[in-house]
Amino acid sequence: KQWYQRRVRGCRDEGKFTCKSTICGFHPRPIYDVSWGRYVATGCGDNAIRLFECHGSSLLLAHTELNAHAGDVNCVSWKGNLLASAGDDETVKIWSLDT
């Protein structure tokens, strides 16, 4: 995949916007949010949170938290080793990354 920057009058041309990696095949429903920290975290419509490790330009599945919420996971956000998630179950959860 390659994404191209659209020219806007008055903006200087800074080149192409290029996709470096794609996560696919791990989410059976829509992905609603992505947050990049030590891992790339995704919030999905299947109630799960998934963590992916970066290895060069590859992203490898490191962990899946099934039923992280009782409804779609709409938001994920890192703060250090803590991951906050919000879902359709009207809850916000704080997850600790145990290393």
Buried (B, 14 or more C-beta within 10 A) or exposed (E): EEEEEEEEEEEEEEEEEEEEEEBEEBBEEEBBBEBEBBBBBBBBBBBBBBBBEBEEEEBEBBEBBEEBBEEBBBEBBBEEEEBBBBBBBEEEBEBEBEE
